[in-house]
């Protein structure tokens, strides 16, 4: 199992990407239930996002904590 890149920051930008681990909220939910292939694909996207985000001044990006409603919506979407 690929280890989660979570750094316990959990702040989403306007695109619903966590500025701590660079995963989209849809990639965060059910991490431990995903296949190795899914996790590998997510980690490739994380690497690309991280490189793009590091070109920006992260202190200027508006963020908000993940809300319960956002979490539940992402979980429902994942299960469809």
N, C-alpha and C positions, 0 to 999 in steps of 0.2 A: 504494500500500500504506500502510495506517495504521501508524504507528510504535508499537512496543510501549511500554506505560507502565512497564515494568520499571525499578526504581531500585536493582537489585542488593542487595536486602534479603533476599528469599526466606525469610520466616518465616511459617508458617501458624498460624492460630488454630484453635480446636476445630472450626470449621466448614469447615476447609481453604481459608480465604481468606487470601491473603498480605496482611500488614499494611503492606507497602511499596507495592504497586501496586493492591491491592484486587481482584485477580482471583482467582477460584476456581481450584484446581489444574487442573480440567478445562478451564478457559479459557486456562491458561498453556501447556499442552502443544500442540505443533504450531501455534503462533501463525503462523508464516510459511507454513503450508499452508492457511490458512483464506481463505474468500472475503471480498471487501470488505464484503458484507452481514453476514456473521458477525462480522467485526471491529467494524463499526459497532454492532451489537447488544451486543457485549461491552463496548464503550466506554461505552454508555449505562448498562449495569448497573454498570460501574466507577464512574461519576459518582454514581449513587444510593448505592452502598455507601460511597464515600468520604465523602459528606455524612453518612451515618448513623454511620460509625465516628468521624468527627471530633467527634461529639456525646459520645463516650466518652473516658475517660482511657486512652489506649492503653498506658500503662505498667502498667496492671492486668490486661491481657489476656495470658493464658498463650500462648506461642508455641513452635514448634519448627521447626527447619530441615526443608526438604523431604527426605524420605528417598528412596533409590533405589527401594525397594519402592513407595512412594506414586507416584513418577514413572512407574514401569513400569505400575502398575495404571491410572493415568489415561490413559496412552498406549494401553493395550489397550482400555479403554472407549471411547476416541475412535474407534478403528478398527473398532468393531463397527457 
